[in-house]
Amino acid sequence: MRAKNALMLGLAVVLSSLLAGSALAAPDKVKKSALDTAIGKECVSCHLDDNPGLVKEWKKSEHAKQNVDCYDCHKAKEGEPGAYGHKKYKDKPVFISTVVSPKMCATCHQKEVDQQQPSHHAKGGQILASLDNIMGEVIGGPAAVNAGCLQCHGGTVKLDKNNRPTPQSWPDTGIGRLNPDGSLGSCSACHSRHRFSSAQARQPETCGKCHLGPDHPQKEIYEESKHGIAYAAHKEEMNLKSKKWVAGVDYSAAPTCSTCHMSATQRQGITHDVGERISWTLRPAISSKLNMVRTDNKKEYDLPEGTPLPKVGEEYKGAKVTEVLTWEQRRKKMQDVCTACHTPKTVAGHYKQFDDVVDLYNDKFAKPIAAAMKELTAKGYLTAAPFDEKIEWTWWELWHHEGRRARHGAAMNGPDYTWWHGIYDVAQNTYFKWIPEMKEAVRKKDGNEAFADEILKKYFKPIDGHDWYFNGISKEAIEKVRQGYEDRYGKGSLK
């Protein structure tokens, strides 16, 4: 909790209580100069005529209660990136910035911004070197990227000759927006203007703006899970406007996304670093457990399990290491949230089942296919260019869509996504799309499938889970299925 005198120096108090934030010791209002107060009143008066809905939302906000208005957040100095003369007050120009960045929010909410800036969210806009970006920019088109990809990931806010954002780059509330002042992200991605409601930011619908769809359906998985079902049934009991919002204390009906990834428990405070409690990475083709290294220049790095870890005090990437979190420590932080409502045995059982699914996906499908794709490319059966061959699209969807769905389904208690939208699709498309396309690629170059057979023998046959593909399903297994089917539907029903 921030001390009262520190709060008096800032602009606002609302973001210190966002998601599960700290409460004020007393409802003191922000003090500011008579000039800033007068300009702020002019802003409100003008916008009340031009944008009444905007002002009404602001009046309901914690900002308004704490004497924080338009000018306090948009105020800028002449010559700053994005600053431009907006109006005049007593014949003197008033400079503002359209883009309210985390750097401005840090005037009051330094702790929250320090956590947010090195986070996965803040880095969301740095996707230029990814296959996702090639897919969007080249195969799709820039217009789709602007209105689609960048509205979640965030793009670079570009300025025109008058120092105002260009229409091609604004509006943009992408979570990893690259701002003119050099800061990353957009607080309003979760805390929508101009109410900046902590209750809204705590609800899964807010995360669902980006975390849904074929490749990362976290919101849909949550909705089918017991957690999501409980939330829908008992939303009115969630105490979403609580200042502290401590899991298991201020509410017990259900967790939301922010409960698990950000909010406070009885043993740990809130964090705006959404990846701090994540022990697996479920995004890439092959998952790995992740250790985290933090440095004194306010940056952090994920290091896959097995990578040598620097020690606190040592130099890493040009800065001094201030903290090292192993994947086990990150997991314990998440498990601490779970134990607000579940016994340790239940939590351990969930993680065992989750880990087993990730290992199954990795070892049976992702690792052998990735190794085969690498060898096929190295030996000239595939080109080095992405997405110019059908098999590359199939592999992309296997890991980027179906594999992610399976892994996230297991992580978030979504059985349908773990199996029917996940491992089932991974398996079907491995056996009946990827393998035939691999054979076709080899046949196209060699005129036969001999090398394809070598690939399967090398990468697939040693794995027990693929035995059925090479040797067929056993008679015992078929008979068991037939018997069960006839017990349910009648003799002779399974032909």
C-alpha positions in Angstrom: 0.0 0.0 0.0 1.3 3.4 -0.8 1.7 5.9 1.9 -0.6 8.9 2.0 2.0 11.5 1.3 3.3 9.6 -1.8 -0.2 9.5 -3.2 -0.5 13.3 -2.8 2.3 13.8 -5.3 0.5 11.7 -8.0 -2.3 12.2 -10.4 -4.7 9.4 -9.4 -5.3 6.4 -7.2 -7.4 4.1 -9.2 -4.7 2.0 -10.8 -3.2 1.1 -7.4 -6.4 -0.8 -6.7 -6.8 -2.3 -10.1 -7.5 -6.0 -10.3 -6.9 -6.6 -6.6 -5.1 -3.5 -5.7 -4.4 -1.6 -2.5 -6.9 0.5 -0.7 -6.4 4.0 0.4 -5.9 4.7 4.1 -8.2 7.7 3.6 -10.1 9.2 0.7 -7.7 12.1 0.2 -7.9 13.9 -3.2 -5.0 14.7 -5.4 -3.7 18.2 -5.0 -2.6 20.3 -8.0 -2.0 23.8 -9.1 -4.7 26.4 -9.7 -3.7 26.6 -13.3 -4.0 22.8 -13.9 -7.3 22.8 -12.1 -8.7 25.6 -14.3 -7.5 24.0 -17.5 -9.0 20.7 -16.4 -12.4 22.3 -15.8 -12.2 23.8 -19.3 -11.5 20.3 -20.7 -14.5 18.8 -18.9 -16.8 21.6 -19.9 -15.9 21.4 -23.6 -16.1 17.6 -23.8 -19.4 17.6 -22.0 -20.8 19.4 -25.1 -18.9 17.4 -27.7 -18.5 13.9 -26.1 -21.1 13.7 -23.3 -20.7 9.9 -23.0 -17.0 10.2 -22.4 -17.5 12.7 -19.6 -20.3 10.7 -18.0 -18.0 7.6 -17.8 -15.2 9.7 -16.3 -17.6 11.1 -13.7 -18.2 7.5 -12.5 -14.5 6.8 -12.2 -12.2 6.7 -9.3 -10.2 9.3 -11.1 -13.0 11.8 -10.8 -13.5 11.0 -7.1 -9.8 11.7 -6.6 -9.8 15.1 -8.5 -8.1 13.7 -11.6 -9.4 15.0 -14.9 -8.7 15.0 -18.6 -5.7 17.4 -18.3 -4.0 15.5 -15.6 -3.7 12.4 -17.8 -3.2 14.1 -21.2 -1.0 17.0 -20.1 2.3 17.2 -22.1 5.2 19.6 -22.6 6.0 21.3 -25.9 8.6 19.2 -27.8 7.8 15.9 -26.1 6.9 13.0 -28.5 3.3 13.2 -29.4 2.8 16.6 -27.7 0.8 19.2 -29.7 -1.0 22.5 -29.0 -4.6 21.8 -28.5 -6.4 24.9 -27.2 -5.4 28.2 -25.6 -6.0 29.2 -22.0 -5.6 32.9 -21.3 -3.9 33.3 -24.7 -1.3 30.6 -23.9 -1.2 27.3 -25.8 -2.1 24.2 -23.9 -0.1 21.1 -24.9 -1.5 17.7 -24.6 -0.9 14.2 -26.0 -3.6 12.0 -27.5 -1.8 8.9 -26.4 -1.9 8.3 -22.6 0.9 5.8 -22.1 2.0 3.7 -19.1 4.8 6.3 -18.6 2.0 8.8 -17.8 0.2 6.3 -15.6 3.4 5.7 -13.7 3.2 9.3 -12.4 1.0 7.8 -9.8 1.2 4.0 -10.3 4.9 3.4 -10.6 4.8 0.0 -9.0 2.2 -1.3 -11.3 4.0 0.0 -14.4 7.3 -1.4 -13.2 5.6 -4.8 -13.1 3.9 -4.3 -16.5 6.7 -3.0 -18.6 8.8 -6.2 -18.7 5.8 -8.5 -18.9 4.5 -10.7 -21.7 1.7 -8.2 -22.2 4.0 -5.3 -22.8 6.1 -7.3 -25.3 3.0 -8.3 -27.2 3.6 -5.7 -30.0 7.1 -7.1 -30.8 5.9 -9.7 -33.4 7.6 -8.4 -36.5 10.0 -11.3 -36.8 7.4 -14.0 -36.2 5.6 -16.4 -38.5 2.3 -14.9 -37.3 3.4 -11.5 -38.7 4.4 -13.1 -42.1 1.0 -14.8 -42.2 -0.7 -11.4 -41.6 1.3 -9.0 -43.5 2.2 -11.1 -46.6 -0.5 -13.8 -46.9 -3.3 -11.7 -45.5 -2.6 -8.1 -46.0 -1.7 -4.9 -44.0 -5.3 -3.7 -43.6 -6.2 -7.0 -41.9 -3.1 -6.7 -39.6 -4.0 -3.1 -38.7 -7.6 -3.8 -37.8 -7.0 -7.3 -36.5 -3.5 -8.4 -35.2 -2.4 -5.0 -33.9 -5.7 -4.3 -32.0 -4.7 -7.1 -29.7 -0.9 -7.2 -29.9 -0.5 -3.5 -30.3 1.4 -1.6 -33.0 3.7 1.4 -33.3 1.8 4.7 -32.9 3.0 6.9 -35.7 2.8 10.7 -35.7 1.9 13.1 -38.5 3.5 16.4 -39.1 1.4 18.0 -36.4 2.6 15.4 -33.9 -0.8 13.7 -33.7 -1.3 10.0 -34.3 -2.0 8.9 -37.8 -5.3 7.3 -38.7 -3.5 4.2 -39.8 -2.0 3.7 -36.3 -4.7 5.2 -34.1 -6.9 4.2 -32.3 -4.9 1.3 -30.9 -5.4 -0.2 -27.4 -3.2 -3.2 -28.1 -1.7 -4.7 -25.0 1.9 -4.3 -26.3 1.4 -0.9 -28.1 4.7 0.9 -28.9 4.1 4.4 -27.7 5.8 7.6 -28.9 7.4 8.2 -25.5 9.2 4.8 -25.7 7.0 3.0 -23.2 5.2 -0.3 -24.0 1.6 -1.2 -23.8 -1.7 0.3 -23.0 -3.3 0.3 -19.5 -6.7 1.0 -21.2 -6.5 -2.4 -22.9 -7.8 -3.8 -19.7 -9.0 -0.7 -17.9 -11.2 0.8 -20.6 -11.4 4.6 -20.9 -12.7 6.7 -19.3 -14.0 4.8 -16.2 -10.9 2.7 -15.7 -12.9 0.2 -13.7 -11.1 -2.3 -11.7 -14.3 -4.4 -11.6 -14.3 -4.6 -15.4 -10.6 -5.6 -15.6 -11.3 -8.5 -13.2 -13.9 -10.1 -15.5 -13.0 -12.7 -18.1 -14.9 -10.9 -20.8 -12.1 -8.2 -20.8 -9.4 -10.8 -21.5 -11.7 -12.3 -24.1 -11.0 -9.4 -26.5 -7.8 -11.2 -27.4 -7.7 -14.6 -25.7 -10.2 -16.4 -27.9 -10.4 -18.0 -31.3 -8.8 -21.0 -33.0 -5.2 -20.6 -31.8 -5.7 -19.3 -28.2 -9.3 -19.9 -27.0 -8.6 -19.3 -23.3 -12.0 -17.5 -22.9 -14.0 -20.3 -24.4 -12.0 -22.9 -22.4 -12.7 -20.9 -19.2 -16.4 -20.8 -20.0 -16.6 -24.6 -20.4 -14.5 -25.2 -17.2 -16.0 -25.7 -13.8 -14.4 -22.3 -12.9 -16.3 -20.5 -15.7 -19.5 -22.3 -15.0 -19.3 -21.2 -11.3 -18.5 -17.6 -12.3 -21.6 -17.4 -14.6 -23.8 -18.9 -12.0 -22.6 -16.7 -9.1 -21.2 -13.5 -10.7 -23.2 -11.4 -8.3 -21.2 -12.9 -5.4 -17.8 -12.0 -6.9 -17.4 -8.8 -5.0 -15.7 -7.3 -8.1 -15.6 -3.8 -6.7 -13.6 -4.8 -3.6 -10.5 -2.7 -3.0 -8.4 -5.7 -1.9 -10.1 -8.5 -3.8 -8.1 -11.3 -2.2 -9.0 -14.8 -3.5 -10.8 -16.9 -0.9 -11.3 -13.9 1.4 -13.2 -11.3 -0.5 -14.8 -13.8 -2.8 -15.0 -17.6 -3.1 -17.5 -18.2 -5.9 -15.0 -18.7 -8.7 -11.7 -17.5 -10.0 -11.4 -15.3 -13.2 -8.4 -14.9 -15.4 -7.0 -12.0 -13.3 -7.5 -14.1 -10.1 -5.0 -16.7 -11.3 -2.5 -14.6 -13.2 -2.5 -11.3 -11.3 -4.5 -10.9 -8.1 -3.7 -11.1 -4.5 -3.9 -14.1 -2.1 -3.3 -14.1 1.6 0.4 -14.8 1.0 1.3 -12.8 -2.1 0.3 -9.4 -3.5 -1.1 -8.4 -6.8 1.2 -8.3 -9.9 0.8 -6.7 -13.3 3.3 -9.2 -14.7 0.9 -11.7 -16.1 3.6 -14.3 -16.9 5.1 -14.5 -13.4 3.0 -17.5 -12.4 3.3 -19.4 -15.6 5.6 -22.5 -15.4 5.0 -23.9 -19.0 5.1 -22.0 -22.2 2.1 -23.3 -24.3 2.6 -21.1 -27.3 5.5 -22.5 -29.4 5.6 -25.7 -31.4 7.2 -27.5 -28.5 6.5 -26.6 -24.9 9.1 -26.2 -22.3 9.2 -25.2 -18.6 10.4 -21.7 -18.1 12.7 -20.1 -15.6 12.7 -16.3 -15.3 15.6 -13.8 -14.9 15.0 -10.2 -13.8 17.7 -7.5 -14.2 18.2 -4.1 -12.7 17.3 -2.3 -15.9 13.7 -3.5 -15.4 13.8 -6.2 -17.9 13.0 -9.9 -17.6 13.8 -13.0 -19.6 12.3 -16.5 -19.9 14.9 -19.2 -20.1 13.8 -22.8 -21.0 14.5 -25.5 -18.5 18.0 -26.9 -19.0 19.4 -23.5 -20.0 22.2 -22.4 -17.6 20.9 -19.8 -15.1 22.9 -16.8 -14.0 22.9 -16.0 -10.3 21.7 -12.9 -8.5 24.4 -10.2 -8.7 25.9 -11.6 -11.9 25.8 -9.7 -15.2 23.3 -10.9 -17.8 22.6 -9.2 -21.1 24.4 -6.0 -20.0 22.7 -5.6 -16.7 22.9 -7.0 -13.1 20.6 -9.9 -12.2 18.3 -8.9 -9.3 16.0 -12.0 -9.2 15.9 -15.6 -10.5 12.6 -17.4 -10.4 12.7 -21.1 -11.4 9.8 -22.8 -13.1 9.1 -24.5 -9.8 8.9 -21.2 -7.9 6.6 -19.7 -10.6 4.4 -22.8 -10.3 4.2 -22.4 -6.5 3.0 -18.9 -7.0 0.1 -20.1 -9.1 -0.6 -23.1 -6.8 -0.8 -20.6 -3.9 -3.8 -19.1 -5.8 -5.3 -22.5 -6.3 -5.1 -23.4 -2.6 -7.3 -20.5 -1.7 -10.2 -22.8 -2.6 -8.6 -26.3 -3.2 -6.7 -28.8 -1.1 -3.0 -29.4 -2.0 -3.9 -32.9 -3.1 -6.4 -31.6 -5.6 -3.9 -29.0 -6.9 -1.2 -31.6 -7.3 -3.6 -33.9 -9.2 -4.5 -31.1 -11.6 -0.9 -30.3 -12.4 -0.1 -34.0 -12.9 -2.9 -34.3 -15.5 -1.8 -31.1 -17.1 1.8 -32.0 -17.3 0.9 -35.4 -18.8 -1.0 -33.8 -21.6 1.8 -31.4 -22.5 4.3 -34.3 -22.4 2.0 -36.4 -24.6 1.7 -33.6 -27.1 5.4 -32.9 -27.1 6.8 -36.4 -27.2 4.3 -38.2 -29.4 3.6 -35.4 -32.0 5.4 -32.1 -31.8 9.0 -33.3 -31.4 9.0 -36.0 -34.0 7.2 -33.8 -36.6 9.5 -30.8 -35.9 12.6 -33.0 -36.3 11.1 -34.5 -39.5 10.3 -31.1 -41.0 13.9 -29.9 -40.2 15.4 -32.9 -42.0 13.1 -32.6 -44.9 14.1 -29.0 -45.4 17.8 -29.7 -44.9 17.8 -32.4 -47.5 15.9 -30.3 -50.1 12.4 -32.0 -49.9 11.0 -28.7 -48.6 12.0 -25.1 -49.3 13.2 -22.8 -46.6 10.4 -20.3 -47.3 7.4 -20.5 -45.0 3.9 -21.3 -46.2 4.8 -22.1 -49.8 4.0 -25.8 -49.4 0.8 -27.4 -48.1 2.6 -29.5 -45.5 3.8 -26.3 -43.9 0.2 -25.1 -43.4 -0.7 -28.4 -41.9 2.2 -28.3 -39.5 1.4 -24.7 -38.6 -2.2 -25.6 -37.6 -1.1 -28.7 -35.8 1.0 -26.8 -33.3 -0.3 -23.2 -33.6 -4.0 -24.1 -33.4 -4.8 -27.7 -32.4 -1.7 -28.2 -30.2 -2.3 -25.0 -28.4 -5.9 -25.8 -27.8 -5.0 -29.2 -26.3 -2.4 -27.7 -24.0 -4.5 -24.8 -22.9 -7.5 -27.0 -22.4 -5.5 -29.2 -20.0 -4.1 -26.1 -18.2 -7.6 -24.6 -17.6 -9.8 -27.6 -17.0 -11.5 -27.6 -20.4 -11.9 -31.3 -21.3 -13.6 -30.7 -24.7 -10.7 -28.5 -25.8 -8.1 -30.9 -24.4 -9.5 -33.8 -26.5 -12.0 -33.0 -29.3 -10.6 -29.6 -30.2 -7.1 -30.6 -29.2 -5.4 -34.0 -29.2 -8.1 -35.5 -31.5 -7.4 -32.9 -34.1 -3.7 -33.2 -33.6 -3.8 -36.9 -34.1 -6.2 -36.9 -37.1 -4.3 -34.3 -39.0 -0.9 -36.0 -38.2 -2.0 -39.4 -39.6 -4.3 -38.3 -42.4 -2.9 -35.0 -43.5 0.7 -34.5 -42.5 2.0 -38.0 -43.2 0.3 -38.2 -46.7 1.6 -34.7 -47.5 5.1 -35.7 -46.4 5.0 -38.7 -48.6 3.8 -36.6 -51.5 6.6 -34.1 -51.0 9.2 -36.9 -51.0 7.6 -38.6 -54.0 7.6 -35.3 -55.9 11.4 -35.1 -55.6 12.4 -38.8 -55.6 9.6 -40.4 -57.6 9.0 -42.8 -54.7 8.3 -42.8 -51.0 11.4 -44.6 -49.7 12.8 -41.5 -47.9 9.3 -40.9 -46.3 9.3 -44.4 -45.0 12.8 -43.8 -43.5 11.5 -40.6 -41.8 8.6 -42.4 -40.2 10.8 -45.3 -39.1 13.3 -42.9 -37.6 11.0 -40.4 -35.8 7.7 -42.2 -35.3 8.2 -46.0 -35.0 10.3 -45.8 -31.7 7.3 -44.1 -30.0 4.9 -46.6 -28.4 2.0 -44.3 -29.1 2.4 -44.8 -32.8 2.4 -48.6 -32.8 -1.2 -48.8 -33.9 -0.2 -46.9 -37.1 2.5 -49.4 -38.1 0.9 -52.6 -36.8 -2.8 -51.8 -36.6 -5.2 -51.8 -33.6 -5.0 -55.2 -31.8 -7.8 -57.7 -32.1 -8.3 -57.5 -28.3 -8.8 -53.8 -28.4 -11.3 -54.1 -31.3 -13.2 -56.8 -29.5 -13.4 -54.7 -26.4 -14.9 -51.8 -28.4 -17.3 -54.1 -30.2 -18.5 -55.6 -27.0 -19.1 -52.2 -25.4 -20.9 -50.9 -28.4 -23.2 -53.9 -28.5 -23.9 -53.7 -24.8 -25.2 -50.1 -25.4 -26.8 -50.3 -28.8 -27.7 -54.0 -29.3 -26.1 -57.1 -30.9 -24.7 -56.7 -34.4 -24.8 -52.8 -34.1 -21.1 -52.5 -34.8 -20.3 -53.9 -38.2 
